[in-house]
């Protein structure tokens, strides 16, 4: 659910996406079905690719911030 929730959130924030959601057919299967409906002539595949790029960028920024905060904390307790 974690990855699917993030993907759905980022897709919904996209102005060219009309609807985004996902289902997991069975809890024992590690498979999700992602549903995306886009506006105008945009392909759902392109919206998903852009959302994944945005997620990766956000992840890199979070990692940098976390590593900086950890270094700052280590300096303060030393």
Protein Blocks (a to p, Z undefined) as FASTA:
>chain_A
ZZmmmmmmmmmmpmkbmbdcdddfbfkbccdddddddehjbcfklmmmmmmmmmmmmmmm
mmmmmmmmmmmmmmmmZZ
